[in-house]
């Protein structure tokens, strides 16, 4: 049986993973947008 501490650690790991995925998704979406903007400006 898991203790509360174990559950909190698993939850924190999941949050970190989700945040990392979110950052990757935002970066993947933002990259072409930034490239388009920079090519438009210069």
Phi, psi and omega per residue, in radians:
X1 nan 2.411 -3.109
X2 -1.472 2.529 3.047
X3 -1.508 2.951 3.113
X4 -1.067 -0.674 -3.133
X5 -1.048 -0.745 3.103
X6 -1.064 -0.775 -3.125
X7 -1.098 -0.714 3.135
X8 -1.114 -0.734 3.136
X9 -1.102 -0.752 3.112
X10 -1.103 -0.733 3.130
X11 -1.093 -0.768 -3.131
X12 -1.112 -0.710 3.096
X13 -1.078 -0.735 3.135
X14 -1.110 -0.725 3.131
X15 -1.085 -0.771 3.137
X16 -1.082 -0.737 3.137
X17 -1.109 -0.774 -3.139
X18 -1.109 -0.726 3.121
X19 -1.098 -0.738 3.133
X20 -1.101 -0.732 3.097
X21 -1.104 -0.746 3.130
X22 -1.057 -0.755 3.125
X23 -1.096 -0.751 3.122
X24 -1.061 -0.762 -3.122
X25 -1.140 -0.759 3.137
X26 -1.114 -0.749 3.140
X27 -1.108 -0.728 -3.133
X28 -1.124 -0.655 3.127
X29 -1.335 -0.646 -3.050
X30 -1.311 -0.540 -3.046
X31 -1.014 -0.979 3.133
X32 -1.080 -0.601 3.120
X33 -1.113 -0.780 3.137
X34 -1.159 -0.669 3.105
X35 -1.098 -0.765 3.113
X36 -1.073 -0.779 -3.119
X37 -1.119 -0.793 -3.094
X38 -1.178 -0.622 3.115
X39 -1.261 -0.492 3.102
X40 -1.269 -0.652 -3.090
X41 -1.324 -0.615 -3.034
X42 -1.889 nan nan
